[in-house]
Amino acid sequence: MVSSLLSFASPPTRQGETLGLAQGAAGLGRVIGPLAAGSLFAIGGSGAPFFFGSALVVLAALIAFPTLSSKHEVTLTHSTPEVQTISPAQDRSS
């Protein structure tokens, strides 16, 4: 879902760069996250990783909300072909 939102929010010429950066950050988080949580657990007890994680979520929300509140117009570049439907009544008459 995040990849879809990122691809819609970025210009077509920079979608690869945006998605690559997002995947790189996610991979880095998968490496650093357990190491940091284990260290926080050893220093501050079993609740420390959760308190630190919740603080990070609040910080991320404070950074993201101004960006999300600005209006972005998403235009679809793909055209949908016209589809003609035939009702059963029309099909029998021909």
Secondary structure, DSSP 4 states (H G I P E B T S, - for coil): -HHHHHHHHS-GGGHHHHHHHHHHHHHHHHHHHHHHHHHHHHHH-TTHHHHHHHHHHHHHHHHHHHHHHS-------SPPPP-----HHHHHH-
